[in-house]
Amino acid sequence: MDKLKKVLSGQDGNDDLNVLQGTCLLWVPRTGLILFAVFYSLGNIASLLSTMFLMGPLKQLKRMCDKTRALATGIMITCLVLTFCAAFWWKNKGLALLFCILQFLAFTWYSLSYIPFARNAIIKLFSTCFK
């Protein structure tokens, strides 16, 4: 119970350690970036599977294919596949990192679609910043 109280109050210090462990893979010689890309992609897959577990696979797949989420879902899944292709078949570290960044952006856009008016707020924010 004490651990839960610390986490909910923001006093848990393990977050910095987890980020440090993940980013340390970037600096491992020769295979570090590939490992980072693969584990990052596996984390995104685990994220999708966890929501499928919570709301059911059929309902999740239907929501992923909704008109508002279809593009983000398509880009996210394409980038997931391309990350693995870049890591294992093409052996191109730069492309693997690029696809990880695109995964992040697509997954963020996909996640924002579940929050009412969040996408509109982000569009307004960026449109006022770049005027």
C-alpha positions in Angstrom: 0.0 0.0 0.0 2.9 2.3 0.7 4.3 1.7 -2.8 0.9 2.7 -4.3 0.8 5.9 -2.2 4.3 6.8 -3.3 3.4 6.2 -7.0 0.2 8.2 -6.8 1.8 11.1 -5.0 4.6 11.2 -7.6 7.4 10.3 -5.1 8.4 7.1 -6.8 11.9 7.5 -8.1 12.0 4.4 -10.4 10.8 6.3 -13.5 14.2 7.9 -14.0 15.9 4.5 -13.8 13.5 2.9 -16.3 14.1 5.8 -18.8 17.8 5.5 -18.2 17.8 1.7 -18.9 15.9 2.2 -22.2 18.1 5.0 -23.5 21.3 3.1 -22.5 20.5 0.7 -25.3 21.0 3.6 -27.8 24.7 3.7 -26.8 25.6 0.0 -27.0 28.0 -0.4 -29.9 26.8 -2.0 -33.1 23.5 -3.4 -31.9 22.2 -0.8 -29.4 20.0 1.2 -31.7 18.5 -2.0 -33.2 17.8 -3.3 -29.7 16.2 0.0 -28.7 14.0 0.0 -31.8 12.9 -3.6 -31.3 12.1 -3.2 -27.7 10.4 0.1 -28.3 8.2 -1.6 -30.9 7.5 -4.6 -28.6 6.4 -2.1 -25.9 4.0 -0.5 -28.3 2.6 -3.9 -29.3 2.2 -4.8 -25.6 0.4 -1.5 -25.1 -2.1 -2.4 -27.9 -2.5 -5.9 -26.5 -3.2 -4.6 -23.0 -6.1 -2.4 -24.3 -7.4 -5.4 -26.3 -7.4 -7.4 -23.0 -9.3 -4.6 -21.2 -12.0 -4.0 -23.8 -12.0 -7.2 -25.8 -10.2 -7.9 -29.0 -13.2 -7.4 -31.3 -14.3 -4.1 -29.8 -10.7 -2.8 -29.9 -10.2 -3.8 -33.5 -13.5 -2.1 -34.4 -12.4 1.0 -32.6 -9.0 1.0 -34.3 -10.8 0.9 -37.7 -13.1 3.8 -36.9 -13.1 6.6 -39.4 -11.4 8.9 -36.9 -8.6 6.4 -36.0 -8.1 4.4 -39.2 -5.3 6.6 -40.6 -3.4 6.7 -37.3 -3.8 3.0 -36.9 -2.6 2.3 -40.4 0.5 4.5 -40.0 1.2 3.0 -36.5 1.0 -0.6 -37.7 3.0 0.2 -40.9 5.7 1.8 -38.8 5.8 -1.1 -36.4 6.3 -3.5 -39.3 8.9 -1.2 -41.0 10.8 -0.9 -37.8 11.3 -4.6 -37.6 12.2 -4.7 -41.3 14.8 -1.9 -40.8 16.2 -3.7 -37.8 16.4 -7.3 -39.0 16.3 -7.4 -42.8 17.6 -4.0 -44.0 20.0 -3.6 -41.0 19.6 0.2 -41.3 19.8 1.9 -37.9 18.8 5.3 -39.1 15.6 4.0 -40.6 14.8 2.0 -37.5 15.1 5.2 -35.4 13.0 7.2 -37.9 10.3 4.5 -37.8 10.4 4.6 -33.9 9.8 8.4 -34.0 7.0 7.9 -36.5 5.5 5.1 -34.2 5.6 7.6 -31.3 3.8 10.3 -33.3 1.2 7.9 -34.7 0.6 6.2 -31.4 0.2 9.6 -29.7 -2.3 10.7 -32.4 -4.1 7.5 -32.1 -4.3 7.8 -28.3 -5.5 11.4 -28.5 -8.5 10.2 -30.5 -9.9 8.6 -27.3 -9.9 11.9 -25.4 -12.7 14.2 -26.4 -11.6 17.3 -28.3 -7.9 16.5 -27.7 -7.0 16.4 -31.3 -8.7 19.7 -32.0 -6.8 21.3 -29.1 -3.5 20.0 -30.4 -4.3 21.3 -33.9 -5.2 24.7 -32.5 -2.1 24.8 -30.4 0.2 24.1 -33.3 -1.7 26.3 -35.7 -1.3 29.3 -33.3 2.4 28.5 -32.7 3.2 28.4 -36.4 1.3 31.5 -37.5 
